[in-house]
Amino acid sequence: MIENALPDDPTPTPLKTTPLDAWHRRLGARMVPFAGYAMPVQYDFGGDLAMRCKGGVMAEHLHTRAAAGLFDVSHMGQAKLLGATAAAALERLVPGDILGLKPGRQRYTLLTNEAGGIKDDLMVANLGNEALFLVVNASRKDDDFTHIAASIPSAVTLELQEDRALLALQGPEAANVLSALAPEAAQLRFMAVAPLTIAGIPCLVSRSGYTGEDGYEISVPAADAEALADAIIANPAVVPAGLGARDSLRLEAGLCLYGNDIDELTTPVEAGLTWVIGKRRKMEWDFPGGLAIRDQLDNGAHRKRVGIRPDGRAPARAHTEIVADDGTDAGSITSGGFGPTVNAPIAMGYVRKDLAADGTPVHVIVRGKPLPAVVAPLPFVPHRYAT
């Protein structure tokens, strides 16, 4: 749904586009609004691509699991944090150990609020030379960058990278595909980051992603995005994949989507994300909400994020009610759908702590009817990250 510019303004705000907008449309993408952008949800392939993959969410999902999919994630926010005290400044806002992040390494962390809620989840890379590289969620980037800019000292500079695109190459063939264009890519370990020249284009590459598969995220100058995308999909192992497949892949991998599975009313303890809190930070608790989070770690949270496996074939979507066997309220689904790899409906959600153990029977209310389900371990599909 497109938000209005003003509450009483009937004119919808025009959607932003990524540098690959024309490229998507040329390949038969079905475009939808997402986080204020026109984004491809799936493709209707023709020509050579049709021989590789018939298109559609399920086919793109399965092709990514079997070979490689190329995703446009240029709507995400990219920025550099520059200065001798940049790491210390960012560490005041997140529970991660940023001062201990070595050059050429990347870390997943969280921006937290004073109540211990999650303002956003983000990736932070140490580029060396007193520079950090940040990637934040599209729906939160304006708030995030405003928050960070207002919180850093004058000696640290936040430099938005608005002239760059971001591509994600994911799947078991990703390393072979990218190393054919940039041999150094094969040497990157999981969560490593390095400047690489790919098909003659200077890029910043991290070995990471959002599918549970091995892969890379590639920051590239916007003017070169189409040329890079064309060079990558020239490999017969790769097909473009849209937001639909990206969502079903990350759900199978048990990865959170901001605004669904985590938000400002959700703590890292409830979300099962306490592993992001650095060992040293657990001695200090000097980040926003640190004391509230420590209290939950010590005394337990009232609810917990879990996997849910509904019986049958009917998926339980976001906001579906979960009830206990005795009919009492148990929680709600935050993400749900059909898992093509597991060939069954899957979901994530929050349940009362007394119902959070794997194997606990519950019911999900689908179209007004209680359907049997069971609390299940996450992820639904094992991660296959590079070692």
ZISULDA-V387270 format. One record per helix or strand of 3 or more residues. SS is the DSSP state (H for helix, E for strand). FROM is the first residue (numbers start at 1). TO is the last residue. If there is no record, write none. Layout:
[[SS/FROM/TO] [SS/FROM/TO]]
This chain:
[[H/21/26] [E/29/34] [E/37/43] [H/47/52] [H/57/66] [E/68/72] [E/77/82] [H/86/91] [E/105/112] [E/117/128] [E/131/136] [H/138/151] [E/157/160] [E/164/170] [H/174/181] [H/183/187] [E/192/198] [E/201/206] [E/215/221] [H/222/233] [E/238/240] [H/243/252] [H/268/271] [H/274/276] [H/281/284] [H/290/299] [E/303/310] [E/321/323] [E/329/339] [E/344/352] [H/353/355] [E/361/366] [E/369/376]]
